[in-house]
Amino acid sequence: MHWTRFEITKEPIPWTSRRLAAAKRSVDKERESMMFQELRRFHSVDERVTYIDDRAQKITTHLRAQRAKCWRKVRRQLEVLSPEARKRVLTKWNTKFTPGTPENLAYVIRVYSVNG
């Protein structure tokens, strides 16, 4: 069955001097604007950059898990089709007329599982 690889890959962004300077400006701005310092989210540049890196990784992991969940759901839909309908759907799907995403497979199932 044809499919498209998960497009979002998140490599950690290196801690360049530019990135650290931007994080420092952000932390300084937050420090200057907060009346109660104990309520600040980030107390150091390292905390801020680490938080941003961790959040990006969590988002990527979540998106990947959601894509896998969609694939599992659409494969279950494919499995319950009659053999004739499944053959029609897979024949159309394997012509690769559309990118191999679970949403597109769901569309092919919806359109081609009905009498031709």
All heavy atoms as an XYZ file, in Angstrom:
985
protein
N       0.850     -1.165      0.000
C       0.000      0.000      0.000
C       0.900      1.234      0.000
O       1.912      1.271      0.673
C      -0.897     -0.006      1.237
C      -1.767      1.196      1.267
S      -3.243      1.254      2.282
C      -3.056      0.164      3.585
N       0.510      2.214     -0.765
C       1.359      3.404     -0.867
C       1.004      4.404      0.224
O      -0.123      4.538      0.633
C       1.247      3.969     -2.297
C       0.494      5.224     -2.493
N       1.116      6.427     -2.465
C      -0.800      5.488     -2.745
C       0.231      7.378     -2.709
N      -0.945      6.823     -2.875
N       2.021      5.054      0.738
C       1.856      6.010      1.834
C       2.964      7.042      1.751
O       3.976      6.835      1.112
C       1.885      5.295      3.190
C       3.104      4.467      3.396
C       3.300      3.188      2.949
C       4.307      4.857      4.050
N       4.548      2.755      3.287
C       5.199      3.762      3.965
C       4.731      6.001      4.681
C       6.470      3.789      4.507
C       6.001      6.019      5.220
C       6.841      4.925      5.129
N       2.743      8.162      2.412
C       3.726      9.239      2.455
C       4.331      9.274      3.850
O       3.610      9.233      4.843
C       3.061     10.596      2.144
O       2.423     10.499      0.875
C       4.069     11.711      2.120
N       5.627      9.369      3.911
C       6.327      9.424      5.195
C       5.888     10.671      5.967
O       5.580     11.699      5.386
C       7.829      9.476      4.942
C       8.651      9.446      6.205
C      10.128      9.325      5.907
N      10.476      8.056      5.303
C      10.631      6.914      5.981
N      10.436      6.909      7.271
N      10.960      5.813      5.358
N       5.871     10.577      7.282
C       5.510     11.707      8.137
C       6.475     12.854      7.859
O       7.680     12.701      7.977
C       5.567     11.274      9.604
C       5.099     12.324     10.561
C       3.773     12.680     10.625
C       5.992     12.962     11.396
C       3.333     13.644     11.512
C       5.573     13.919     12.293
C       4.234     14.263     12.343
N       5.954     13.996      7.459
C       6.767     15.086      6.950
C       7.494     15.878      8.018
O       8.540     16.458      7.755
C       5.898     16.074      6.146
C       5.094     15.454      5.040
C       3.748     14.923      5.492
O       3.305     15.259      6.612
O       3.159     14.144      4.742
N       6.947     15.936      9.202
C       7.505     16.812     10.224
C       8.596     16.074     10.985
O       8.326     15.111     11.685
C       6.417     17.295     11.195
C       5.350     18.060     10.436
C       7.023     18.146     12.298
C       4.157     18.438     11.269
N       9.809     16.515     10.820
C      10.908     15.997     11.617
C      11.486     17.173     12.382
O      11.697     18.242     11.826
C      12.000     15.357     10.743
O      12.461     16.325      9.814
C      11.463     14.144     10.015
N      11.692     16.985     13.631
C      12.153     18.091     14.462
C      13.526     17.779     15.008
O      13.687     17.025     15.957
C      11.161     18.331     15.612
C      11.507     19.517     16.459
C      11.423     20.790     15.678
C      11.786     21.948     16.562
N      12.349     23.041     15.872
N      14.522     18.335     14.370
C      15.880     18.238     14.893
C      16.061     19.371     15.898
O      15.550     20.471     15.701
C      16.898     18.401     13.760
C      16.823     17.301     12.712
C      17.155     15.942     13.269
O      18.048     15.861     14.131
O      16.510     14.970     12.868
N      16.766     19.124     16.968
C      16.976     20.203     17.941
C      17.725     21.375     17.295
O      18.690     21.177     16.562
C      17.819     19.564     19.035
C      17.914     18.118     18.719
C      17.396     17.880     17.353
N      17.239     22.557     17.561
C      17.881     23.753     17.027
C      19.122     24.033     17.872
O      19.044     24.026     19.105
C      16.922     24.949     17.074
C      15.677     24.649     16.247
C      17.600     26.208     16.559
C      14.573     25.675     16.402
N      20.256     24.245     17.242
C      21.470     24.495     18.040
C      21.359     25.789     18.852
O      20.667     26.720     18.466
C      22.571     24.597     16.989
C      21.904     24.761     15.688
C      20.503     24.272     15.809
N      22.044     25.804     19.959
C      22.037     26.968     20.841
C      23.065     27.973     20.322
O      24.140     28.120     20.885
C      22.363     26.556     22.262
C      21.274     25.790     22.947
C      20.396     24.918     22.390
C      20.953     25.829     24.325
N      19.557     24.399     23.326
C      19.879     24.946     24.534
C      21.470     26.506     25.404
C      19.315     24.743     25.786
C      20.905     26.294     26.651
C      19.837     25.428     26.825
N      22.705     28.704     19.300
C      23.617     29.679     18.728
C      23.614     30.952     19.569
O      22.728     31.172     20.403
C      23.201     30.029     17.293
O      21.889     30.608     17.331
C      23.197     28.801     16.399
N      24.587     31.807     19.311
C      24.660     33.070     20.065
C      23.440     33.939     19.771
O      22.940     34.633     20.657
C      25.948     33.810     19.725
O      26.005     34.084     18.340
N      22.934     33.887     18.540
C      21.733     34.659     18.189
C      20.519     34.195     18.971
O      19.728     34.987     19.475
C      21.440     34.484     16.696
C      21.716     35.682     15.862
C      21.384     35.376     14.443
N      20.152     36.039     14.116
C      19.606     36.034     12.935
N      20.152     35.363     11.952
N      18.496     36.680     12.696
N      20.379     32.879     19.051
C      19.229     32.314     19.756
C      19.310     32.625     21.253
O      18.311     32.971     21.880
C      19.200     30.809     19.522
C      17.996     30.149     20.101
C      17.880     28.715     19.662
N      16.646     28.176     20.162
C      16.485     26.933     20.558
N      17.480     26.083     20.460
N      15.343     26.515     21.017
N      20.486     32.512     21.811
C      20.661     32.813     23.223
C      20.436     34.294     23.515
O      19.865     34.655     24.546
C      22.042     32.370     23.693
C      22.279     30.859     23.688
C      23.730     30.546     24.012
C      21.345     30.166     24.657
N      20.861     35.160     22.596
C      20.641     36.600     22.783
C      19.151     36.919     22.746
O      18.659     37.734     23.545
C      21.388     37.382     21.708
N      18.416     36.279     21.829
C      16.972     36.502     21.756
C      16.291     36.011     23.031
O      15.392     36.683     23.573
C      16.389     35.795     20.540
N      16.706     34.861     23.535
C      16.131     34.346     24.780
C      16.458     35.271     25.945
O      15.617     35.510     26.813
C      16.666     32.941     25.048
N      17.671     35.823     25.957
C      18.056     36.748     27.022
C      17.191     38.007     26.984
O      16.725     38.482     28.020
C      19.529     37.119     26.905
C      20.015     38.039     28.018
C      21.486     38.323     27.874
C      22.052     39.201     28.943
N      21.195     40.045     29.699
N      16.956     38.539     25.779
C      16.090     39.714     25.657
C      14.685     39.409     26.173
O      14.073     40.225     26.869
C      16.017     40.174     24.198
C      17.262     40.888     23.721
C      17.035     41.559     22.372
N      16.571     40.651     21.338
C      17.367     39.950     20.526
N      18.681     40.060     20.638
N      16.857     39.158     19.608
N      14.182     38.238     25.851
C      12.848     37.861     26.300
C      12.778     37.727     27.824
O      11.832     38.214     28.455
C      12.437     36.543     25.640
O      11.200     36.122     26.108
N      13.767     37.079     28.395
C      13.794     36.915     29.853
C      13.926     38.274     30.530
O      13.242     38.557     31.522
C      14.947     35.960     30.262
C      15.167     35.981     31.764
C      14.657     34.543     29.784
N      14.786     39.145     29.994
C      14.951     40.485     30.571
C      13.662     41.294     30.478
O      13.271     41.981     31.427
C      16.084     41.228     29.865
C      17.451     40.652     30.188
O      17.546     39.865     31.158
O      18.420     40.967     29.459
N      12.988     41.198     29.332
C      11.736     41.939     29.143
C      10.686     41.458     30.133
O       9.971     42.264     30.731
C      11.242     41.750     27.713
C      10.002     42.515     27.390
C       9.611     42.325     25.936
C       8.342     43.059     25.608
N       7.917     42.841     24.231
N      10.610     40.146     30.317
C       9.648     39.610     31.279
C      10.001     40.047     32.695
O       9.123     40.409     33.478
C       9.623     38.082     31.182
C       8.587     37.444     32.095
C       8.606     35.934     32.040
O       9.700     35.354     31.886
O       7.531     35.351     32.184
N      11.275     40.021     33.032
C      11.715     40.429     34.368
C      11.353     41.883     34.640
O      10.883     42.230     35.718
C      13.221     40.229     34.522
C      13.749     40.609     35.899
C      15.221     40.348     36.120
N      16.070     40.344     34.947
C      16.598     41.426     34.368
N      16.335     42.622     34.857
N      17.367     41.323     33.312
N      11.559     42.750     33.647
C      11.276     44.171     33.826
C       9.785     44.465     33.907
O       9.375     45.424     34.553
C      11.905     44.965     32.687
C      13.412     44.962     32.724
C      14.024     45.509     31.443
O      13.267     45.938     30.545
O      15.260     45.486     31.345
N       8.969     43.651     33.257
C       7.541     43.932     33.234
C       6.773     43.318     34.401
O       5.633     43.693     34.652
C       6.932     43.430     31.926
O       6.973     42.019     31.879
N       7.388     42.390     35.117
C       6.695     41.696     36.201
C       6.894     42.420     37.526
O       8.016     42.739     37.911
C       7.211     40.260     36.350
C       6.963     39.378     35.152
S       5.261     38.917     34.930
C       5.030     37.799     36.267
N       5.796     42.647     38.219
C       5.887     43.273     39.520
C       6.310     42.240     40.567
O       7.144     42.509     41.426
C       4.543     43.883     39.920
C       4.565     44.577     41.269
S       2.980     45.268     41.716
C       2.846     46.596     40.533
N       5.757     41.041     40.467
C       6.071     39.967     41.404
C       6.989     38.982     40.696
O       6.558     38.173     39.879
C       4.789     39.270     41.874
C       3.844     40.212     42.561
C       2.696     40.654     41.928
C       4.114     40.668     43.846
C       1.831     41.528     42.553
C       3.254     41.532     44.481
C       2.106     41.975     43.837
N       8.256     39.011     41.042
C       9.264     38.223     40.344
C       9.053     36.718     40.498
O       9.444     35.954     39.626
C      10.663     38.607     40.842
C      11.038     40.037     40.518
C      11.040     40.294     39.012
O      11.574     39.509     38.260
N      10.425     41.390     38.597
N       8.418     36.294     41.569
C       8.215     34.862     41.765
C       7.194     34.280     40.775
O       7.090     33.072     40.634
C       7.801     34.556     43.208
C       6.504     35.199     43.656
C       6.674     36.612     44.209
O       7.800     37.137     44.206
O       5.669     37.182     44.631
N       6.463     35.126     40.075
C       5.476     34.655     39.097
C       6.055     34.492     37.691
O       5.347     34.060     36.787
C       4.285     35.621     39.046
C       3.497     35.760     40.345
C       2.379     36.776     40.172
C       2.949     34.418     40.785
N       7.313     34.841     37.529
C       7.938     34.722     36.205
C       7.992     33.270     35.773
O       8.215     32.372     36.572
C       9.351     35.291     36.228
C       9.351     36.781     36.347
C      10.703     37.403     36.440
N      11.774     36.682     35.767
C      13.036     36.753     36.149
N      13.373     37.496     37.165
N      13.964     36.099     35.493
N       7.813     33.056     34.464
C       7.903     31.690     33.933
C       9.347     31.233     33.829
O       9.658     30.088     34.093
C       7.258     31.611     32.542
C       5.780     31.672     32.587
C       5.092     31.350     31.309
N       5.895     31.466     30.100
C       5.471     31.108     28.916
N       4.278     30.616     28.784
N       6.223     31.250     27.868
N      10.206     32.125     33.387
C      11.604     31.762     33.156
C      12.501     32.687     33.971
O      12.384     33.896     33.900
C      11.954     31.883     31.671
C      11.009     31.143     30.782
C      10.141     31.819     29.952
C      10.977     29.763     30.781
C       9.268     31.139     29.134
C      10.104     29.070     29.978
C       9.245     29.759     29.146
N      13.414     32.091     34.705
C      14.338     32.875     35.516
C      15.731     32.920     34.908
O      16.582     33.649     35.384
C      14.397     32.318     36.942
C      13.081     32.430     37.646
N      12.622     33.608     38.188
C      12.104     31.518     37.856
C      11.436     33.423     38.722
N      11.086     32.161     38.538
N      15.948     32.116     33.865
C      17.246     32.135     33.204
C      17.068     31.844     31.716
O      16.021     31.352     31.280
C      18.187     31.094     33.816
O      17.779     29.801     33.454
N      18.096     32.151     30.972
C      18.079     31.915     29.523
C      18.014     30.415     29.247
O      17.276     29.964     28.360
C      19.330     32.548     28.865
C      19.429     32.174     27.412
C      19.306     34.059     29.041
N      18.747     29.635     30.023
C      18.746     28.182     29.830
C      17.356     27.590     30.023
O      16.942     26.704     29.266
C      19.721     27.509     30.793
C      21.163     27.808     30.452
O      21.430     28.279     29.323
O      22.033     27.580     31.315
N      16.630     28.067     31.019
C      15.269     27.579     31.256
C      14.387     27.838     30.043
O      13.620     26.972     29.626
C      14.647     28.276     32.469
C      15.092     27.776     33.798
C      14.396     28.520     34.931
O      13.351     29.165     34.690
O      14.904     28.448     36.052
N      14.484     29.041     29.499
C      13.633     29.409     28.357
C      13.961     28.576     27.119
O      13.062     28.042     26.472
C      13.777     30.887     28.037
C      12.925     31.292     26.852
C      12.834     32.789     26.682
N      12.199     33.138     25.442
C      10.886     33.112     25.217
N      10.067     32.750     26.185
N      10.386     33.455     24.047
N      15.229     28.445     26.787
C      15.613     27.707     25.587
C      15.268     26.223     25.746
O      14.754     25.593     24.813
C      17.110     27.916     25.284
C      17.554     27.065     24.115
C      17.386     29.384     24.983
N      15.495     25.673     26.920
C      15.166     24.278     27.172
C      13.661     24.056     27.064
O      13.202     23.070     26.479
C      15.666     23.842     28.565
O      17.077     24.063     28.628
C      15.363     22.389     28.829
N      12.873     24.983     27.599
C      11.416     24.888     27.519
C      10.960     24.899     26.061
O      10.118     24.087     25.666
C      10.769     26.049     28.284
C       9.285     26.148     28.064
C       8.406     25.321     28.757
C       8.757     27.053     27.148
C       7.041     25.402     28.555
C       7.393     27.141     26.934
C       6.533     26.315     27.635
O       5.187     26.394     27.419
N      11.509     25.784     25.257
C      11.116     25.879     23.848
C      11.480     24.597     23.103
O      10.681     24.070     22.324
C      11.760     27.115     23.195
C      11.138     28.388     23.771
C      11.609     27.084     21.685
C      11.843     29.664     23.379
N      12.665     24.065     23.355
C      13.080     22.814     22.712
C      12.182     21.651     23.120
O      11.761     20.857     22.268
C      14.530     22.490     23.054
C      15.511     23.406     22.356
O      15.112     24.112     21.397
O      16.693     23.429     22.767
N      11.878     21.557     24.413
C      11.026     20.471     24.895
C       9.620     20.570     24.318
O       9.012     19.567     23.936
C      10.947     20.476     26.421
C      12.254     20.065     27.074
O      13.134     19.529     26.369
O      12.394     20.312     28.292
N       9.105     21.788     24.246
C       7.753     21.987     23.714
C       7.686     21.608     22.240
O       6.731     20.962     21.796
C       7.332     23.438     23.911
C       5.885     23.665     23.576
C       5.388     24.964     24.187
N       3.974     25.088     23.983
C       3.434     25.752     22.971
N       4.197     26.348     22.095
N       2.121     25.825     22.843
N       8.688     21.974     21.472
C       8.721     21.614     20.058
C       8.755     20.098     19.893
O       8.074     19.542     19.014
C       9.926     22.257     19.384
N       9.522     19.427     20.729
C       9.588     17.961     20.660
C       8.251     17.333     21.025
O       7.804     16.372     20.385
C      10.696     17.445     21.585
C      10.901     15.956     21.498
C      11.297     15.509     20.101
O      12.099     16.160     19.455
N      10.720     14.425     19.640
N       7.571     17.872     22.032
C       6.267     17.342     22.438
C       5.235     17.535     21.333
O       4.414     16.651     21.077
C       5.793     18.013     23.725
C       6.523     17.536     24.951
C       6.036     18.262     26.190
C       6.850     17.851     27.398
N       6.470     18.588     28.601
N       5.263     18.678     20.680
C       4.317     18.940     19.599
C       4.548     17.966     18.454
O       3.603     17.398     17.891
C       4.421     20.402     19.125
C       3.861     21.340     20.194
C       3.708     20.607     17.798
C       4.135     22.804     19.939
N       5.804     17.758     18.089
C       6.129     16.821     17.014
C       5.674     15.414     17.366
O       5.077     14.724     16.533
C       7.643     16.827     16.739
O       8.041     18.160     16.407
C       8.003     15.903     15.608
N       5.924     14.991     18.579
C       5.506     13.665     19.020
C       3.990     13.529     18.982
O       3.452     12.508     18.536
C       6.031     13.392     20.442
O       7.444     13.536     20.442
C       5.654     12.010     20.921
N       3.284     14.566     19.411
C       1.816     14.546     19.396
C       1.288     14.467     17.966
O       0.376     13.681     17.685
C       1.281     15.785     20.101
C      -0.206     15.892     20.059
N      -1.029     15.096     20.820
C      -1.030     16.678     19.323
C      -2.285     15.398     20.565
N      -2.307     16.363     19.662
N       1.839     15.263     17.071
C       1.387     15.233     15.682
C       1.631     13.874     15.044
O       0.795     13.350     14.299
C       2.092     16.326     14.868
C       1.693     17.758     15.173
C       2.582     18.723     14.399
C       0.235     17.992     14.840
N       2.768     13.287     15.343
C       3.094     11.962     14.808
C       2.120     10.908     15.338
O       1.660     10.043     14.603
C       4.530     11.612     15.176
C       5.045     10.383     14.510
C       6.515     10.183     14.865
N       7.035      9.010     14.252
C       7.591      8.962     13.044
N       7.710     10.062     12.342
N       8.028      7.835     12.552
N       1.795     10.996     16.630
C       0.843     10.052     17.225
C      -0.547     10.216     16.612
O      -1.248      9.221     16.364
C       0.789     10.249     18.740
N      -0.945     11.449     16.358
C      -2.250     11.687     15.732
C      -2.299     11.118     14.318
O      -3.316     10.567     13.900
C      -2.576     13.182     15.721
C      -2.884     13.745     17.075
C      -4.053     13.054     17.742
O      -5.061     12.761     17.130
N      -3.906     12.757     19.019
N      -1.202     11.265     13.565
C      -1.148     10.715     12.211
C      -1.253      9.191     12.254
O      -1.962      8.582     11.468
C       0.138     11.166     11.516
C       0.374     10.590     10.134
C      -0.740     10.873      9.143
N      -1.034     12.254      8.956
C      -0.617     12.991      7.936
N       0.139     12.478      7.026
N      -0.979     14.247      7.860
N      -0.560      8.569     13.202
C      -0.634      7.112     13.346
C      -2.051      6.676     13.714
O      -2.550      5.666     13.207
C       0.365      6.637     14.395
N      -2.700      7.443     14.563
C      -4.084      7.142     14.959
C      -5.007      7.212     13.743
O      -5.885      6.353     13.576
C      -4.531      8.134     16.034
C      -5.890      7.888     16.595
C      -6.201      8.913     17.682
C      -7.592      8.762     18.214
N      -7.896      9.777     19.237
N      -4.812      8.207     12.891
C      -5.618      8.320     11.664
C      -5.397      7.117     10.759
O      -6.349      6.588     10.181
C      -5.276      9.602     10.912
S      -5.883     11.093     11.673
N      -4.130      6.698     10.606
C      -3.841      5.527      9.771
C      -4.537      4.289     10.321
O      -5.116      3.504      9.558
C      -2.331      5.281      9.675
C      -1.678      6.019      8.560
C      -0.734      6.989      8.682
C      -1.892      5.851      7.152
N      -0.360      7.435      7.440
C      -1.055      6.751      6.491
C      -2.723      5.037      6.402
C      -1.021      6.851      5.106
C      -2.689      5.134      5.022
C      -1.840      6.034      4.388
N      -4.487      4.089     11.628
C      -5.136      2.911     12.210
C      -6.640      2.941     11.969
O      -7.249      1.924     11.633
C      -4.829      2.805     13.702
C      -3.395      2.389     13.996
C      -3.176      2.074     15.461
N      -3.315      3.224     16.327
C      -2.328      4.064     16.629
N      -1.131      3.896     16.121
N      -2.543      5.070     17.440
N      -7.240      4.104     12.115
C      -8.687      4.233     11.924
C      -9.070      3.925     10.481
O     -10.019      3.173     10.228
C      -9.127      5.647     12.292
C     -10.601      5.882     12.134
C     -10.985      7.287     12.529
C     -12.457      7.521     12.298
N     -12.846      8.893     12.619
N      -8.344      4.462      9.532
C      -8.700      4.268      8.133
C      -8.415      2.827      7.691
O      -9.126      2.268      6.860
C      -8.015      5.321      7.234
C      -6.564      5.021      7.018
C      -8.724      5.451      5.900
N      -7.405      2.204      8.267
C      -7.149      0.791      7.948
C      -8.260     -0.105      8.472
O      -8.614     -1.095      7.839
C      -5.798      0.355      8.517
C      -4.642      0.878      7.712
C      -3.340      0.281      8.217
N      -2.214      0.931      7.597
C      -1.164      1.387      8.248
N      -1.095      1.285      9.550
N      -0.178      1.963      7.605
N      -8.803      0.242      9.647
C      -9.959     -0.511     10.153
C     -11.136     -0.372      9.203
O     -11.863     -1.346      8.956
C     -10.338     -0.023     11.549
C      -9.479     -0.590     12.650
C     -10.074     -0.350     14.032
N     -10.262      1.067     14.333
C      -9.349      1.843     14.907
N      -8.180      1.345     15.237
N      -9.608      3.114     15.158
N     -11.339      0.832      8.654
C     -12.421      1.029      7.681
C     -12.194      0.166      6.452
O     -13.138     -0.391      5.889
C     -12.503      2.499      7.269
C     -12.972      3.430      8.342
C     -12.889      4.891      7.921
O     -12.437      5.216      6.825
N     -13.324      5.772      8.801
N     -10.951      0.056      6.030
C     -10.616     -0.755      4.857
C     -10.841     -2.238      5.128
O     -11.309     -2.975      4.252
C      -9.167     -0.495      4.452
C      -8.671     -1.118      3.160
C      -9.441     -0.569      1.968
C      -7.185     -0.841      2.990
N     -10.533     -2.689      6.332
C     -10.667     -4.102      6.673
C     -12.116     -4.577      6.687
O     -12.377     -5.741      6.401
C     -10.038     -4.379      8.036
C      -8.531     -4.306      8.037
C      -7.945     -4.386      9.435
O      -8.719     -4.552     10.413
O      -6.717     -4.281      9.552
N     -13.053     -3.700      7.025
C     -14.451     -4.130      7.129
C     -15.170     -4.131      5.790
O     -16.314     -4.574      5.710
C     -15.235     -3.278      8.154
C     -14.632     -3.408      9.531
C     -15.325     -1.835      7.724
N     -14.527     -3.659      4.732
C     -15.158     -3.660      3.410
C     -15.265     -5.082      2.872
O     -14.488     -5.967      3.233
C     -14.340     -2.813      2.429
C     -14.256     -1.320      2.690
C     -13.347     -0.663      1.658
C     -15.632     -0.687      2.667
N     -16.207     -5.268      1.975
C     -16.314     -6.562      1.301
C     -15.084     -6.755      0.412
O     -14.424     -5.776      0.038
C     -17.589     -6.599      0.451
O     -17.470     -5.688     -0.619
N     -14.758     -7.991      0.067
C     -13.571     -8.225     -0.759
C     -13.613     -7.476     -2.099
O     -12.586     -6.960     -2.560
C     -13.570     -9.742     -0.985
C     -14.336    -10.290      0.166
C     -15.346     -9.244      0.522
N     -14.784     -7.387     -2.711
C     -14.897     -6.680     -3.991
C     -14.645     -5.178     -3.823
O     -13.924     -4.561     -4.595
C     -16.281     -6.891     -4.629
C     -16.628     -8.325     -4.923
C     -17.186     -9.057     -3.704
O     -17.696     -8.395     -2.771
O     -17.068    -10.287     -3.677
N     -15.257     -4.610     -2.795
C     -15.080     -3.178     -2.547
C     -13.626     -2.880     -2.173
O     -13.050     -1.890     -2.629
C     -16.025     -2.710     -1.444
N     -13.031     -3.748     -1.343
C     -11.635     -3.553     -0.951
C     -10.722     -3.601     -2.175
O      -9.793     -2.796     -2.309
C     -11.205     -4.606      0.062
C      -9.809     -4.338      0.606
C      -9.355     -5.339      1.649
N     -10.348     -5.579      2.675
C     -10.796     -6.790      3.007
N     -10.335     -7.856      2.413
N     -11.701     -6.926      3.948
N     -11.015     -4.506     -3.098
C     -10.196     -4.607     -4.311
C     -10.307     -3.332     -5.145
O      -9.309     -2.817     -5.648
C     -10.615     -5.826     -5.126
C      -9.745     -6.036     -6.330
C     -10.120     -7.288     -7.076
C      -9.188     -7.419     -8.273
N      -9.591     -8.480     -9.153
N     -11.539     -2.803     -5.280
C     -11.725     -1.545     -6.034
C     -10.954     -0.401     -5.382
O     -10.269      0.370     -6.053
C     -13.214     -1.183     -6.108
C     -13.988     -1.907     -7.161
C     -15.351     -1.267     -7.393
N     -16.126     -1.031     -6.176
C     -16.985     -1.907     -5.646
N     -17.179     -3.070     -6.224
N     -17.653     -1.611     -4.560
N     -11.073     -0.313     -4.063
C     -10.409      0.772     -3.338
C      -8.896      0.659     -3.478
O      -8.217      1.640     -3.805
C     -10.827      0.766     -1.847
C      -9.926      1.665     -1.023
C     -12.280      1.184     -1.708
N      -8.359     -0.536     -3.263
C      -6.906     -0.701     -3.333
C      -6.374     -0.515     -4.752
O      -5.271      0.005     -4.936
C      -6.501     -2.068     -2.779
C      -6.639     -2.203     -1.257
C      -6.309     -3.610     -0.807
C      -5.790     -1.183     -0.541
N      -7.155     -0.909     -5.749
C      -6.731     -0.689     -7.130
C      -6.602      0.805     -7.405
O      -5.600      1.267     -7.959
C      -7.736     -1.328     -8.112
O      -7.808     -2.724     -7.842
C      -7.317     -1.095     -9.550
N      -7.602      1.567     -6.999
C      -7.547      3.021     -7.194
C      -6.431      3.640     -6.356
O      -5.675      4.495     -6.831
C      -8.898      3.653     -6.838
C      -8.961      5.128     -7.099
C      -8.748      5.433     -8.574
C      -8.838      6.915     -8.822
N      -8.575      7.250    -10.211
N      -6.306      3.199     -5.103
C      -5.299      3.757     -4.202
C      -3.887      3.510     -4.722
O      -3.019      4.365     -4.648
C      -5.476      3.149     -2.813
C      -4.485      3.607     -1.805
C      -3.500      2.870     -1.246
C      -4.373      4.909     -1.232
N      -2.788      3.630     -0.351
C      -3.303      4.893     -0.327
C      -5.081      6.101     -1.391
C      -2.920      5.996      0.422
C      -4.701      7.207     -0.655
C      -3.639      7.156      0.229
N      -3.640      2.335     -5.251
C      -2.293      1.986     -5.703
C      -1.914      2.623     -7.039
O      -0.777      2.482     -7.479
C      -2.132      0.468     -5.770
C      -2.050     -0.128     -4.385
O      -1.516      0.484     -3.470
N      -2.596     -1.312     -4.216
N      -2.852      3.355     -7.683
C      -2.468      4.121     -8.876
C      -1.700      5.375     -8.482
O      -1.147      6.054     -9.342
C      -3.703      4.540     -9.704
O      -4.531      5.376     -8.895
C      -4.451      3.334    -10.215
N      -1.688      5.663     -7.178
C      -0.937      6.807     -6.622
C      -1.334      8.130     -7.271
O      -0.509      8.968     -7.573
C       0.571      6.582     -6.752
C       1.037      5.342     -6.037
C       2.517      5.144     -6.194
C       2.901      3.850     -5.512
N       4.280      3.514     -5.686
N      -2.634      8.314     -7.449
C      -3.132      9.555     -8.040
C      -3.165     10.695     -7.037
O      -3.394     11.847     -7.401
C      -4.532      9.335     -8.643
C      -5.620      9.209     -7.614
C      -6.462     10.284     -7.346
C      -5.809      8.030     -6.908
C      -7.461     10.175     -6.403
C      -6.803      7.913     -5.970
C      -7.636      8.990     -5.711
N      -2.912     10.391     -5.784
C      -2.968     11.387     -4.721
C      -1.889     11.063     -3.683
O      -1.441      9.925     -3.612
C      -4.379     11.382     -4.077
O      -4.447     12.394     -3.089
C      -4.711     10.050     -3.462
N      -1.449     12.023     -2.903
C      -0.454     11.725     -1.865
C      -0.972     10.659     -0.892
O      -2.171     10.574     -0.630
C      -0.271     13.059     -1.142
C      -0.659     14.088     -2.134
C      -1.741     13.469     -2.976
N      -0.068      9.868     -0.383
C      -0.441      8.754      0.486
C      -0.672      9.161      1.919
O       0.120      8.826      2.793
N      -1.754      9.870      2.159
C      -2.098     10.283      3.519
C      -3.358      9.541      3.959
O      -4.150      9.100      3.124
C      -2.359     11.801      3.602
O      -3.484     12.118      2.797
C      -1.140     12.597      3.133
N      -3.578      9.407      5.253
C      -4.779      8.697      5.705
C      -6.069      9.412      5.300
O      -7.079      8.757      5.027
C      -4.619      8.638      7.227
C      -3.598      9.644      7.571
C      -2.734      9.820      6.370
N      -6.010     10.722      5.213
C      -7.207     11.461      4.799
C      -7.583     11.128      3.358
O      -8.760     10.979      3.029
C      -6.972     12.970      4.947
C      -6.740     13.437      6.365
C      -5.299     13.289      6.838
O      -4.415     12.984      6.031
O      -5.073     13.489      8.041
N      -6.574     11.014      2.504
C      -6.848     10.678      1.111
C      -7.337      9.241      0.968
O      -8.201      8.953      0.143
C      -5.606     10.912      0.245
C      -5.316     12.376      0.067
O      -6.197     13.215      0.182
N      -4.073     12.703     -0.206
N      -6.801      8.330      1.774
C      -7.291      6.951      1.734
C      -8.737      6.898      2.208
O      -9.549      6.163      1.638
C      -6.410      6.032      2.573
C      -6.823      4.556      2.596
C      -6.913      3.983      1.189
C      -5.858      3.753      3.439
N      -9.087      7.666      3.214
C     -10.473      7.710      3.682
C     -11.389      8.197      2.561
O     -12.495      7.673      2.376
C     -10.592      8.613      4.907
N     -10.932      9.189      1.804
C     -11.715      9.684      0.664
C     -11.909      8.591     -0.375
O     -13.016      8.376     -0.869
C     -11.018     10.895      0.035
C     -11.617     11.292     -1.287
C     -12.810     11.993     -1.353
C     -10.991     10.937     -2.478
C     -13.372     12.342     -2.572
C     -11.529     11.281     -3.697
C     -12.720     11.982     -3.745
O     -13.274     12.310     -4.946
N     -10.832      7.870     -0.702
C     -10.925      6.798     -1.695
C     -11.882      5.714     -1.209
O     -12.698      5.199     -1.986
C      -9.526      6.221     -2.006
C      -9.620      4.988     -2.880
C      -8.656      7.269     -2.677
N     -11.828      5.386      0.068
C     -12.750      4.385      0.617
C     -14.185      4.865      0.484
O     -15.069      4.115      0.063
C     -12.399      4.082      2.092
C     -11.081      3.314      2.168
C     -13.527      3.301      2.773
C     -10.544      3.154      3.583
N     -14.416      6.114      0.810
C     -15.787      6.657      0.760
C     -16.331      6.655     -0.667
O     -17.479      6.314     -0.907
C     -15.795      8.064      1.343
C     -17.167      8.641      1.511
C     -17.146      9.993      2.186
N     -15.954     10.728      1.831
C     -15.126     11.309      2.692
N     -15.348     11.282      3.941
N     -14.052     11.942      2.308
N     -15.491      7.021     -1.626
C     -15.970      7.165     -3.011
C     -16.022      5.829     -3.739
O     -16.997      5.524     -4.430
C     -15.076      8.161     -3.779
C     -15.410      8.168     -5.247
C     -15.229      9.555     -3.191
N     -14.986      5.000     -3.609
C     -14.871      3.798     -4.429
C     -15.367      2.525     -3.768
O     -15.399      1.481     -4.405
C     -13.420      3.600     -4.883
C     -12.995      4.665     -5.869
C     -12.364      5.821     -5.432
C     -13.295      4.529     -7.211
C     -12.005      6.807     -6.320
C     -12.932      5.513     -8.109
C     -12.283      6.658     -7.662
O     -11.953      7.631     -8.555
N     -15.779      2.578     -2.514
C     -16.311      1.370     -1.889
C     -17.757      1.141     -2.275
O     -18.283      0.052     -2.135
C     -16.181      1.454     -0.369
O     -16.982      2.499      0.136
N     -18.412      2.149     -2.804
C     -19.790      2.025     -3.268
C     -19.739      1.552     -4.717
O     -18.847      1.922     -5.450
C     -20.524      3.378     -3.188
C     -22.016      3.178     -3.064
C     -20.016      4.218     -2.055
N     -20.648      0.804     -5.143
C     -20.741      0.194     -6.471
C     -19.943      0.894     -7.567
O     -20.499      1.575     -8.404
C     -22.185      0.075     -6.883
C     -22.970     -0.768     -5.918
O     -22.426     -1.696     -5.352
N     -24.225     -0.436     -5.701
N     -18.664      0.694     -7.594
C     -17.805      1.146     -8.678
C     -17.508      2.570     -8.680
O     -16.894      3.203     -9.390
